[in-house]
Each structure stands twice: as C-alpha cells, then as structure tokens.
Amino acid sequence: MGADIYLKSKHEPHQALWEPRFNKAVRERDALPRDCYAYTQKQLEVGTIYDEMFSVGYYRDSYNNSSLLNQLNLSWWEDVGPMLDKNGMLPIERAKELRAIIAVRPLDEKRVREAMSGSETYDECLDYFEDKRTRLLTLLDESIELGEPLYMSI
C-alpha cells in the first residue's frame, strides 16, 4: 500500500508507450518455467520495463519506513487527504501549499535512523529521502507550471 500520485498528461502517454513492451515481456516470462535462469532474466526485464513505465509523471510513497511523508512527520491521510477534492485531485493552490511544506520540512533524524537497513549508512539513508523529496517536489512543480492538478490515490 502507498500513495500513488499522477500527473496524467505526462504519465498516461508515457505509460501507453511502454505498456505493449511490458505486456510482451510478461507473456514471454510467463511462458517459461519458473525455476529456470531464463525466467529470472526475463523477470529482470519485466521489472526494468515496469520501472520505465512509471518513470514519468508518477510518484509513489509507500506506507512504511521508506515513506517520505513519514520521515517529515506528515501523513498522507491526515495532512494531504484534506487538501484533495472529491475526485482525489490536488488543486493547484493546494499543490503550492503542499510544495512549500515539503520543501522546508526537516527530515526526522530518529525516523531516518529507524528506516536504515543494516547495510546503509545514515548519510546514504538521508540521501535516499532527499532524492525522494526532490522527485516529489519536481512533480509538484510540473503540476503547478502546467496548471494541471495531480491525481492522488492515498
């Protein structure tokens, strides 16, 4: 589970471009025995294509320790949910407001440390969340610049 955010004018054409390739790779993977090397290789291809399909006009934030909003002591449900209209759209004025909050809100050091896996350093984990912040801010900026509300499934 997580928050899925779409800038439809960017995401939908990009997804449509990659979806046939994704479906083909899935069919090819599914035709292989699961316990063979070729299946594993095809699964890697499926994952790569899937990631590309969702690389434009889309942002996801899981509801776990890897959640950016959690690291900022914010909640998708309590803080962002009330900003959405009845159709799950984030109006431009609210996008500006959310952008301002996310841009200046400090990461919670304790939460960042809790999110660390055994192999990550604190700085690596901090970089991960700053990258997530940058990607979300970029999507909010695009929404504001285009005057296109974001669709949020939270």
C-alpha positions as CSV (number, residue, x, y, z in Angstrom):
1,M,0.0,0.0,0.0
2,G,1.1,3.5,-0.6
3,A,0.3,6.9,-2.1
4,D,0.2,6.9,-5.9
5,I,0.4,10.4,-7.5
6,Y,-0.1,11.0,-11.2
7,L,0.4,14.0,-13.5
8,K,-1.9,12.4,-16.1
9,S,-0.9,14.5,-19.1
10,K,2.7,13.2,-18.7
11,H,2.2,9.8,-17.2
12,E,-0.6,8.4,-19.4
13,P,1.2,8.9,-22.8
14,H,4.5,7.6,-21.4
15,Q,2.8,4.5,-19.9
16,A,1.0,3.9,-23.1
17,L,4.3,3.9,-25.0
18,W,5.8,1.3,-22.7
19,E,2.8,-0.9,-21.9
20,P,2.9,-3.1,-25.0
21,R,6.5,-3.9,-24.4
22,F,5.7,-4.6,-20.7
23,N,2.9,-6.9,-21.7
24,K,5.0,-8.8,-24.2
25,A,7.8,-9.3,-21.7
26,V,5.3,-10.6,-19.1
27,R,3.8,-13.1,-21.7
28,E,7.3,-14.3,-22.5
29,R,8.3,-14.6,-18.9
30,D,5.1,-16.5,-18.0
31,A,5.7,-19.0,-20.9
32,L,8.9,-20.0,-19.1
33,P,9.3,-22.5,-16.3
34,R,9.7,-20.5,-13.0
35,D,12.8,-22.5,-11.9
36,C,15.0,-21.7,-14.9
37,Y,17.6,-19.0,-15.4
38,A,15.7,-17.6,-18.5
39,Y,12.7,-16.9,-16.3
40,T,14.9,-15.0,-13.8
41,Q,16.4,-12.9,-16.6
42,K,13.0,-12.2,-18.1
43,Q,11.7,-11.1,-14.7
44,L,14.6,-8.6,-14.5
45,E,13.5,-7.3,-17.9
46,V,9.9,-7.1,-16.8
47,G,10.9,-5.1,-13.7
48,T,13.1,-2.7,-15.8
49,I,10.3,-2.0,-18.2
50,Y,7.8,-1.6,-15.4
51,D,10.1,1.0,-13.7
52,E,10.4,2.8,-17.0
53,M,6.6,2.8,-17.5
54,F,6.2,4.6,-14.2
55,S,9.2,6.9,-14.5
56,V,7.4,10.0,-15.9
57,G,4.5,11.9,-14.3
58,Y,4.3,9.5,-11.4
59,Y,5.4,9.3,-7.8
60,R,4.9,6.6,-5.2
61,D,5.4,6.7,-1.5
62,S,4.8,3.5,0.4
63,Y,3.2,3.5,3.8
64,N,6.2,2.2,5.7
65,N,9.6,3.3,7.0
66,S,10.5,4.3,3.4
67,S,7.7,6.9,3.3
68,L,9.0,10.4,2.7
69,L,6.0,11.9,4.4
70,N,6.5,9.7,7.4
71,Q,10.1,10.9,7.6
72,L,8.8,14.5,7.5
73,N,6.4,13.8,10.3
74,L,3.5,14.2,7.9
75,S,0.7,11.9,6.9
76,W,-0.8,11.2,3.5
77,W,-4.2,10.7,5.2
78,E,-4.2,13.4,7.8
79,D,-2.2,16.2,6.1
80,V,-2.6,15.6,2.4
81,G,-6.0,13.9,2.2
82,P,-7.9,17.1,3.4
83,M,-6.3,19.0,0.5
84,L,-7.8,16.8,-2.2
85,D,-11.1,17.5,-3.9
86,K,-13.9,14.9,-4.0
87,N,-12.2,13.3,-7.1
88,G,-8.8,12.8,-5.5
89,M,-7.3,15.8,-7.3
90,L,-4.9,18.2,-5.7
91,P,-5.9,21.7,-6.8
92,I,-3.1,24.0,-7.9
93,E,-3.3,26.3,-4.9
94,R,-3.1,23.3,-2.6
95,A,-0.2,21.9,-4.6
96,K,1.6,25.2,-3.9
97,E,0.8,24.8,-0.2
98,L,2.0,21.2,-0.1
99,R,5.1,22.1,-2.0
100,A,6.0,24.8,0.4
101,I,5.6,22.5,3.4
102,I,7.6,19.6,1.9
103,A,10.4,21.9,0.7
104,V,11.2,23.3,4.2
105,R,10.2,20.5,6.5
106,P,13.3,18.8,8.0
107,L,13.7,15.1,7.9
108,D,13.3,13.5,11.4
109,E,16.7,12.1,12.3
110,K,15.2,9.4,14.6
111,R,12.8,8.2,11.9
112,V,15.6,8.2,9.3
113,R,17.7,6.0,11.6
114,E,14.8,3.7,12.1
115,A,14.4,3.3,8.4
116,M,18.0,2.3,7.9
117,S,18.8,-1.2,6.8
118,G,21.8,-2.9,8.3
119,S,23.9,-2.2,5.2
120,E,23.2,1.5,4.8
121,T,24.9,4.4,6.5
122,Y,23.0,7.3,7.9
123,D,24.2,9.6,5.1
124,E,23.1,7.0,2.4
125,C,19.6,6.8,4.0
126,L,19.4,10.6,4.2
127,D,20.4,10.9,0.5
128,Y,17.6,8.4,-0.3
129,F,15.0,10.5,1.4
130,E,16.3,13.8,-0.1
131,D,16.1,12.1,-3.5
132,K,12.5,11.2,-2.8
133,R,11.8,14.8,-1.7
134,T,13.4,16.1,-4.9
135,R,11.3,13.8,-7.1
136,L,8.1,14.8,-5.3
137,L,8.9,18.5,-5.5
138,T,9.6,18.1,-9.2
139,L,6.2,16.5,-9.8
140,L,4.5,19.2,-7.8
141,D,6.4,21.9,-9.7
142,E,5.3,20.3,-13.0
143,S,1.7,20.3,-11.9
144,I,1.9,24.0,-10.9
145,E,3.7,25.0,-14.1
146,L,1.2,23.2,-16.3
147,G,-1.8,24.3,-14.2
148,E,-2.8,20.6,-14.0
149,P,-4.0,19.2,-10.7
150,L,-2.3,15.9,-9.6
151,Y,-4.5,12.8,-9.1
152,M,-3.7,11.2,-5.8
153,S,-4.7,7.8,-4.7
154,I,-3.9,7.7,-1.0
